[in-house]
Amino acid sequence: MGIGNILKRLQDIMRNDEGVNGDAQRLEQIVWILFLKVYDAKETQWEFDDEEYVSVIPEELRWRNWAVDKKDGKALTGEELLNFINNELFPRLKNLDIDADTPIKKAIVKYTFTDINNYMKNGILLRQVINIIDEIKFTNPNERHEFNEIYETMLKELQSAGNAGEFYTPRPVTNFMVNMIKPKLGEKIADFACGTGGFLTSALDYLKEQVKTAEDLNLYNDSIYGVEMKSLPYLLCITNLLLHDIDNPKVEHRNSFDRNIKDYSEDEKYDVVLMNPPYGGNLLKEYLINFPSNLRGSETADLFIALIMYRLKSFGRAAVILPDGFLFGTDNTKINIKTKLLKEFNLHTIIRLPSSVFAPYTSITTNILFFDKSMPTSEIWFYRLDMPEGYKNFSKTKPIKNEHFKEVSEWWDNRKEIIDEKQNEESTTTYKSKCYSVKEIIENGYNLDLCGYPHEEEIILEPKELIAKYQKERAKLNAEIDKILEEVSKLLEED
């Protein structure tokens, strides 16, 4: 069948159901149904490969035994379907009997449904949604490939779905980071706030080219690890990995900060870490005790950098997206984290990203930090990724694309200083790309806000964007004031 318009068909049906409000709920509704369909297709394959395979799902709750409409008038629909899903299917899947010995591919069913809900209130419309999803034949390679592209479209929809947008990083960004890190088959790759699994699937796509033998395939299947605290992105991520033929997705549904970061063993450290951690948010005090006192900050992005530093193997590599506030911040925690990062790790490259990369979810300006655990930092290269010609901002209709990273990818292996074509008002030299020694960085108070964007004509922004801009400017000003006050305090002490 032609499945290119499947997402539109499903959304059109659900818009008529009074129980579903907004894109995020629509996507969650689609994906829990889709998960059961995909899982049933995987079980068909597992049963073929292993005659002794037994499903963790009770027989009467398996997709094939209640969801498939055989056109004989016996398919559940209306109130009967709603009663089955709300009072049988969900309660029993949430309470499946699993333990430490349960294989991951079975345990994920319970983990997936722990915090997921059925929002639809019209059983007839729900039957229509189920029938459309059941039309997809995941055993057909062509339909499977086409649906993978549709699933990616579903994930993109999250960017405009309110707070749900935080779970999705544009694919060109994840692809660029993976291409620069160059993961190798046999390496363990992690994302401790994996959202919908974008970094993990980009890494898998990169590794797939290296698979030549059955042994390679085993390494490929065992290459990725993720942690996701929130239920919707966890569900999206598990389904995403099943669609990428990862039968045992090693993704934990928990808070990454729920253990003391000093307690991780060598086996719990990784060769590669790829992340876009959540910004802002304050952490509960009960989790802060899991960090050394000098690294306990109020921002989650800072804490994730601390976590990464403790979970990266010797000679391991990391690429992490962080907001501007980390670069210019001078509070004690940020200075302590940057000090540790420069002394114990090789922070070799910082790529400055345009503010609208994550639009419309956020206009916060972000950066990609590339570092490894090979030696202390001696120098840091900065490169500013400017808006492509003809673009004022990235948007839903004009998103960032793979080709927008072509210039920086070429620069990566042949680094050189690049002077700004337009100089500032004082006519001092400014740079699009430049290398700074660690000595210069330290002497400048660990300020990493270098090769930034030149000031241009004021653009009238939307209210939310304007507030975000003022918040950034206020944070920067506060950081400068703190630095001056600290210097004055030192002078007073000397007196």
C-alpha positions as CSV (number, residue, x, y, z in Angstrom):
1,M,0.0,0.0,0.0
2,G,1.1,3.6,-0.3
3,I,1.8,4.7,3.2
4,G,3.3,8.1,2.5
5,N,0.2,10.0,3.9
6,I,-0.3,7.7,6.9
7,L,0.6,10.3,9.5
8,K,-1.9,12.8,8.1
9,R,-4.7,10.1,8.0
10,L,-4.1,9.2,11.6
11,Q,-4.0,12.8,12.8
12,D,-7.2,13.7,10.9
13,I,-9.0,10.9,12.7
14,M,-7.7,11.8,16.1
15,R,-8.7,15.5,15.7
16,N,-12.3,14.3,15.9
17,D,-11.7,12.6,19.3
18,E,-12.4,14.8,22.3
19,G,-9.9,12.9,24.5
20,V,-6.8,13.9,22.5
21,N,-5.5,17.4,22.8
22,G,-2.4,18.7,20.9
23,D,0.3,17.2,18.8
24,A,2.2,15.6,21.8
25,Q,-0.8,13.6,22.9
26,R,-1.6,12.6,19.3
27,L,1.9,11.3,18.8
28,E,1.9,9.4,22.1
29,Q,-1.4,7.8,21.1
30,I,0.0,6.8,17.7
31,V,3.2,5.5,19.1
32,W,1.9,3.2,21.8
33,I,-0.3,1.5,19.2
34,L,2.6,1.5,16.7
35,F,4.9,0.0,19.4
36,L,2.6,-3.0,19.8
37,K,2.4,-3.5,16.0
38,V,6.2,-3.3,15.6
39,Y,6.7,-5.6,18.6
40,D,4.4,-8.2,17.2
41,A,6.3,-8.1,13.9
42,K,9.6,-8.6,15.8
43,E,8.0,-11.5,17.8
44,T,7.1,-13.2,14.5
45,Q,10.8,-13.0,13.6
46,W,12.0,-14.2,17.0
47,E,9.5,-17.2,16.9
48,F,10.9,-18.1,13.4
49,D,14.5,-18.0,14.7
50,D,13.8,-19.8,18.0
51,E,11.1,-22.5,18.2
52,E,11.1,-22.2,22.1
53,Y,10.4,-18.5,22.2
54,V,7.6,-17.5,24.5
55,S,6.1,-14.1,24.5
56,V,6.1,-12.0,27.7
57,I,2.7,-10.7,26.6
58,P,-0.2,-12.9,27.6
59,E,-1.6,-14.6,24.5
60,E,-5.0,-12.7,24.5
61,L,-3.2,-9.4,24.7
62,R,-0.9,-9.9,21.8
63,W,-1.5,-7.6,18.8
64,R,-2.4,-10.5,16.5
65,N,-5.2,-11.7,18.8
66,W,-7.1,-8.5,19.4
67,A,-6.0,-5.7,17.1
68,V,-6.1,-7.4,13.7
69,D,-9.5,-6.8,12.0
70,K,-10.2,-10.0,10.0
71,K,-13.3,-8.3,8.4
72,D,-15.6,-11.0,9.9
73,G,-17.5,-8.5,12.1
74,K,-15.8,-9.8,15.3
75,A,-13.1,-7.2,15.7
76,L,-13.4,-5.2,19.0
77,T,-14.7,-1.6,18.5
78,G,-16.6,1.1,20.2
79,E,-17.1,0.8,24.0
80,E,-16.0,-2.9,23.9
81,L,-12.6,-1.9,22.5
82,L,-12.2,1.0,25.0
83,N,-13.1,-1.3,27.9
84,F,-10.5,-3.9,26.7
85,I,-7.7,-1.3,26.3
86,N,-8.4,0.7,29.5
87,N,-9.3,-2.2,31.9
88,E,-7.4,-5.1,30.4
89,L,-4.5,-4.2,28.1
90,F,-3.0,-1.3,29.9
91,P,-3.2,-2.5,33.5
92,R,-1.8,-6.0,32.7
93,L,1.1,-4.7,30.5
94,K,2.0,-2.2,33.2
95,N,2.2,-5.1,35.7
96,L,3.9,-7.8,33.7
97,D,6.0,-10.1,35.9
98,I,9.6,-9.4,35.1
99,D,12.8,-9.6,37.1
100,A,16.6,-9.2,36.7
101,D,16.8,-12.3,34.6
102,T,14.1,-11.2,32.1
103,P,15.7,-10.5,28.7
104,I,15.8,-6.8,27.7
105,K,13.6,-7.5,24.6
106,K,10.9,-8.7,26.9
107,A,11.3,-6.3,29.8
108,I,10.9,-3.3,27.6
109,V,7.2,-4.0,27.2
110,K,6.5,-3.3,30.9
111,Y,9.0,-0.3,31.0
112,T,7.4,1.2,27.9
113,F,3.8,1.1,29.3
114,T,4.7,2.2,32.8
115,D,3.7,5.9,32.4
116,I,1.8,5.8,29.0
117,N,-1.9,6.5,28.7
118,N,-4.7,5.9,26.2
119,Y,-6.2,9.3,25.5
120,M,-8.9,8.4,23.0
121,K,-12.5,8.3,24.2
122,N,-14.2,7.3,21.0
123,G,-13.8,3.5,20.4
124,I,-14.9,3.7,16.8
125,L,-12.3,6.3,15.9
126,L,-9.7,4.2,17.9
127,R,-10.6,1.2,15.8
128,Q,-9.9,3.2,12.6
129,V,-6.5,4.3,13.9
130,I,-5.6,0.7,14.8
131,N,-6.7,-0.5,11.4
132,I,-4.5,2.0,9.6
133,I,-1.5,1.1,11.6
134,D,-2.1,-2.6,11.0
135,E,-2.0,-2.0,7.3
136,I,1.8,-1.4,7.5
137,K,3.7,-4.6,6.7
138,F,7.0,-4.4,8.6
139,T,8.1,-7.6,6.9
140,N,8.2,-5.9,3.6
141,P,11.6,-4.2,3.2
142,N,10.3,-1.4,1.0
143,E,7.4,-0.5,3.3
144,R,9.7,-0.8,6.3
145,H,12.2,1.7,4.7
146,E,9.4,4.1,3.8
147,F,7.9,3.9,7.3
148,N,11.3,4.7,8.9
149,E,11.2,8.0,7.0
150,I,7.6,8.6,8.2
151,Y,8.7,7.9,11.8
152,E,11.4,10.5,11.4
153,T,8.8,13.0,10.3
154,M,6.8,12.1,13.4
155,L,9.8,12.9,15.6
156,K,10.3,16.3,13.7
157,E,6.7,17.1,14.6
158,L,7.8,17.2,18.2
159,Q,9.7,20.4,17.6
160,S,6.5,22.3,17.4
161,A,4.7,20.3,20.0
162,G,5.2,22.6,23.0
163,N,7.6,21.3,25.7
164,A,7.8,18.0,23.9
165,G,10.2,19.7,21.4
166,E,13.0,19.3,24.0
167,F,13.2,15.6,23.0
168,Y,14.2,16.1,19.4
169,T,17.6,17.2,18.0
170,P,17.5,18.0,14.2
171,R,19.0,15.0,12.3
172,P,21.6,17.1,10.4
173,V,23.0,18.1,13.8
174,T,23.3,14.6,15.1
175,N,24.7,13.4,11.8
176,F,27.4,16.0,11.9
177,M,28.4,15.2,15.4
178,V,28.6,11.5,14.7
179,N,30.6,12.1,11.5
180,M,33.2,14.1,13.4
181,I,33.4,11.6,16.2
182,K,33.7,8.6,13.8
183,P,32.5,5.8,16.0
184,K,34.0,2.3,15.3
185,L,32.3,-1.0,15.4
186,G,33.0,-2.6,18.8
187,E,32.9,0.7,20.7
188,K,30.3,1.4,23.3
189,I,28.2,4.6,22.5
190,A,26.0,6.3,25.1
191,D,23.5,9.1,25.5
192,F,22.4,9.8,29.1
193,A,19.4,11.9,28.1
194,C,18.6,10.2,24.9
195,G,15.1,11.6,24.2
196,T,13.7,9.9,21.0
197,G,17.1,8.2,20.3
198,G,18.3,10.6,17.6
199,F,22.0,10.3,18.5
200,L,21.8,6.6,19.0
201,T,20.2,6.0,15.6
202,S,22.6,8.4,13.8
203,A,25.4,6.4,15.3
204,L,23.8,3.1,14.2
205,D,23.4,4.4,10.7
206,Y,27.1,5.3,10.7
207,L,28.2,1.9,12.1
208,K,26.0,-0.1,9.7
209,E,28.4,0.6,6.8
210,Q,31.1,-1.3,8.9
211,V,29.0,-4.5,9.3
212,K,30.4,-7.3,7.1
213,T,30.1,-10.5,9.1
214,A,27.8,-12.1,11.6
215,E,30.2,-11.2,14.4
216,D,30.1,-7.6,13.2
217,L,26.3,-7.7,13.4
218,N,26.5,-8.8,17.1
219,L,28.9,-5.9,17.8
220,Y,26.4,-3.6,16.0
221,N,23.5,-4.8,18.1
222,D,25.4,-4.3,21.3
223,S,26.9,-0.9,20.5
224,I,24.4,1.6,22.0
225,Y,23.2,2.5,25.5
226,G,20.7,5.2,26.6
227,V,18.9,6.6,29.6
228,E,15.6,8.6,29.3
229,M,13.6,9.7,32.3
230,K,10.3,10.8,30.6
231,S,7.8,8.4,29.3
232,L,6.9,9.8,25.9
233,P,10.5,10.1,24.6
234,Y,11.3,6.7,26.1
235,L,8.4,5.1,24.1
236,L,9.5,6.9,21.0
237,C,13.1,5.8,21.5
238,I,12.4,2.1,22.0
239,T,10.2,2.0,19.0
240,N,12.8,3.9,17.0
241,L,15.5,1.3,17.9
242,L,13.2,-1.7,17.2
243,L,12.6,-0.1,13.7
244,H,16.4,0.0,13.4
245,D,16.5,-3.8,14.1
246,I,18.0,-3.4,17.6
247,D,16.2,-6.4,19.2
248,N,17.5,-5.7,22.7
249,P,17.5,-1.9,23.1
250,K,19.7,-1.0,26.1
251,V,17.7,2.1,27.1
252,E,16.9,2.6,30.8
253,H,13.7,4.4,31.9
254,R,15.1,6.4,34.9
255,N,16.9,9.5,36.0
256,S,20.6,9.6,35.0
257,F,21.5,11.3,38.3
258,D,20.0,8.6,40.6
259,R,23.5,7.2,41.4
260,N,26.6,8.7,42.9
261,I,28.7,9.5,39.8
262,K,31.9,8.2,41.6
263,D,30.4,4.7,41.9
264,Y,30.4,3.8,38.2
265,S,32.7,0.9,37.5
266,E,35.0,0.7,34.4
267,D,32.4,-1.6,32.8
268,E,29.9,1.3,33.1
269,K,32.0,3.7,31.2
270,Y,31.8,4.4,27.4
271,D,34.1,4.9,24.4
272,V,31.8,7.6,22.9
273,V,29.2,9.9,24.4
274,L,26.9,11.9,22.2
275,M,24.4,14.2,23.9
276,N,22.1,17.2,23.8
277,P,21.3,17.4,27.5
278,P,18.3,19.4,28.8
279,Y,19.0,23.0,29.8
280,G,17.9,25.1,32.6
281,G,15.8,22.9,34.9
282,N,16.6,22.6,38.6
283,L,17.4,19.2,40.1
284,L,15.9,17.8,43.3
285,K,18.3,18.1,46.2
286,E,18.1,14.4,46.8
287,Y,20.0,13.9,43.5
288,L,22.6,16.6,44.1
289,I,24.2,14.6,46.8
290,N,25.3,12.2,44.0
291,F,27.8,14.8,42.8
292,P,31.1,16.0,44.4
293,S,30.3,19.2,46.3
294,N,32.4,21.4,44.0
295,L,30.4,20.2,41.0
296,R,26.9,20.7,42.4
297,G,25.2,23.3,40.3
298,S,21.7,24.5,39.7
299,E,21.6,23.8,36.0
300,T,21.1,20.3,34.5
301,A,23.4,20.9,31.6
302,D,26.3,21.5,34.0
303,L,25.5,18.3,35.9
304,F,25.4,16.3,32.7
305,I,28.9,17.5,31.8
306,A,30.1,16.4,35.3
307,L,28.4,13.0,34.7
308,I,30.0,12.6,31.3
309,M,33.5,13.3,32.7
310,Y,33.0,10.4,35.2
311,R,31.5,8.0,32.6
312,L,34.0,8.4,29.7
313,K,36.6,5.8,29.2
314,S,40.3,6.6,28.9
315,F,40.8,7.8,25.3
316,G,37.0,8.0,25.0
317,R,35.5,10.8,22.9
318,A,32.5,13.1,23.5
319,A,30.4,15.6,21.5
320,V,27.9,17.5,23.6
321,I,25.5,20.4,22.8
322,L,25.6,23.1,25.5
323,P,24.0,26.6,25.8
324,D,26.1,29.8,25.6
325,G,25.7,30.2,29.4
326,F,28.1,27.4,30.0
327,L,30.8,29.2,27.8
328,F,30.7,32.5,29.5
329,G,29.4,31.5,33.0
330,T,31.6,32.4,36.0
331,D,29.8,30.9,38.9
332,N,31.8,28.6,41.1
333,T,30.3,25.4,39.6
334,K,30.9,26.3,36.0
335,I,34.5,27.4,36.8
336,N,35.1,24.1,38.6
337,I,33.6,22.1,35.8
338,K,35.6,24.0,33.1
339,T,38.8,23.6,35.2
340,K,38.4,19.9,35.5
341,L,37.5,19.6,31.8
342,L,40.6,21.5,30.7
343,K,43.0,19.7,33.2
344,E,41.8,16.1,32.7
345,F,40.3,16.1,29.2
346,N,41.3,17.4,25.8
347,L,38.6,20.0,24.9
348,H,39.9,20.5,21.3
349,T,37.0,22.0,19.4
350,I,33.9,24.2,20.0
351,I,31.4,24.8,17.2
352,R,29.2,27.9,17.7
353,L,25.7,27.2,16.3
354,P,23.1,29.8,15.1
355,S,20.3,30.6,17.6
356,S,17.5,29.2,15.5
357,V,18.8,25.7,15.0
358,F,16.2,24.4,17.4
359,A,13.4,26.7,16.3
360,P,10.5,26.8,17.0
361,Y,11.1,24.9,20.3
362,T,13.8,27.3,21.6
363,S,15.9,30.2,20.3
364,I,18.7,29.7,22.9
365,T,22.1,29.9,21.2
366,T,24.0,26.6,21.6
367,N,27.4,25.1,20.9
368,I,28.9,21.7,20.3
369,L,31.8,20.9,22.5
370,F,34.2,18.1,21.3
371,F,36.5,16.6,23.8
372,D,38.3,13.4,24.6
373,K,40.0,11.7,27.6
374,S,43.5,11.5,26.0
375,M,45.5,14.3,27.6
376,P,45.0,17.8,29.2
377,T,43.8,20.6,26.9
378,S,46.6,22.5,25.3
379,E,44.6,24.5,22.8
380,I,41.0,24.9,21.6
381,W,39.8,25.6,18.1
382,F,36.6,27.7,17.7
383,Y,34.5,27.7,14.6
384,R,31.3,29.8,14.1
385,L,28.7,28.2,11.9
386,D,27.0,31.1,10.1
387,M,23.5,31.2,8.7
388,P,23.5,29.9,5.0
389,E,23.2,32.5,2.3
390,G,19.5,33.5,1.8
391,Y,18.5,32.5,5.4
392,K,17.7,35.0,8.1
393,N,16.7,32.2,10.5
394,F,16.0,28.5,10.5
395,S,12.4,27.5,10.9
396,K,10.0,24.7,10.5
397,T,9.6,25.4,6.8
398,K,13.4,26.2,6.3
399,P,15.1,23.8,8.7
400,I,18.9,23.2,9.0
401,K,20.1,20.6,6.5
402,N,23.1,18.2,6.2
403,E,24.6,20.5,3.5
404,H,24.8,23.4,5.9
405,F,27.6,21.5,7.7
406,K,29.6,21.0,4.5
407,E,31.9,24.0,5.1
408,V,32.7,23.2,8.7
409,S,33.2,19.5,7.8
410,E,35.8,20.5,5.3
411,W,37.5,22.8,7.8
412,W,37.6,20.1,10.4
413,D,40.6,18.2,8.7
414,N,42.3,21.4,7.5
415,R,42.0,23.9,10.3
416,K,42.9,27.5,9.7
417,E,42.0,30.9,11.2
418,I,39.3,32.7,9.4
419,I,38.9,36.5,9.8
420,D,35.4,37.9,9.8
421,E,34.5,39.5,6.4
422,K,32.7,42.3,8.3
423,Q,34.6,43.9,11.1
424,N,33.0,45.6,14.1
425,E,32.7,49.3,14.6
426,E,36.1,49.7,16.3
427,S,37.6,47.9,13.2
428,T,39.4,45.5,15.5
429,T,40.1,42.0,14.0
430,T,37.4,39.5,14.8
431,Y,37.3,35.8,13.9
432,K,35.0,33.3,12.5
433,S,37.5,30.6,13.3
434,K,40.6,30.8,15.6
435,C,42.7,28.7,17.9
436,Y,43.3,29.8,21.5
437,S,45.9,28.3,23.9
438,V,44.6,27.0,27.2
439,K,46.8,29.6,28.9
440,E,44.8,32.4,27.1
441,I,41.6,30.7,28.2
442,I,42.6,30.5,31.8
443,E,44.0,34.0,31.9
444,N,40.6,35.2,30.5
445,G,38.8,33.7,33.5
446,Y,37.8,30.4,31.7
447,N,35.7,32.4,29.2
448,L,34.9,30.2,26.2
449,D,32.6,32.7,24.6
450,L,35.0,33.3,21.6
451,C,34.4,33.6,17.8
452,G,30.8,34.6,18.6
453,Y,28.3,36.2,16.3
454,P,28.9,39.8,15.3
455,H,26.3,42.4,16.3
456,E,24.0,43.1,13.4
457,E,20.9,45.3,12.8
458,E,18.2,44.8,15.4
459,I,15.6,42.4,14.2
460,I,12.1,42.5,15.6
461,L,11.5,39.2,17.4
462,E,8.5,37.3,18.5
463,P,7.8,37.9,22.3
464,K,9.1,34.5,23.4
465,E,12.3,34.9,21.3
466,L,12.7,38.5,22.7
467,I,12.4,37.2,26.3
468,A,15.0,34.4,25.6
469,K,17.3,37.0,24.1
470,Y,17.0,39.3,27.1
471,Q,17.5,36.4,29.5
472,K,20.8,35.5,27.7
473,E,22.0,39.1,27.8
474,R,21.1,39.4,31.5
475,A,23.0,36.2,32.3
476,K,26.1,37.4,30.5
477,L,25.9,40.8,32.2
478,N,25.5,39.1,35.6
479,A,28.5,37.0,34.9
480,E,30.6,40.1,34.1
481,I,29.3,41.8,37.3
482,D,30.2,38.8,39.4
483,K,33.7,38.8,37.9
484,I,34.2,42.5,38.7
485,L,32.9,42.1,42.3
486,E,35.2,39.1,42.8
487,E,38.2,41.3,41.7
488,V,37.1,44.1,43.9
489,S,36.8,41.7,46.9
490,K,40.3,40.4,46.3
491,L,41.7,44.0,46.3
492,L,39.8,44.8,49.5
493,E,41.2,41.7,51.2
494,E,44.8,42.7,50.1
495,D,44.3,46.1,51.7
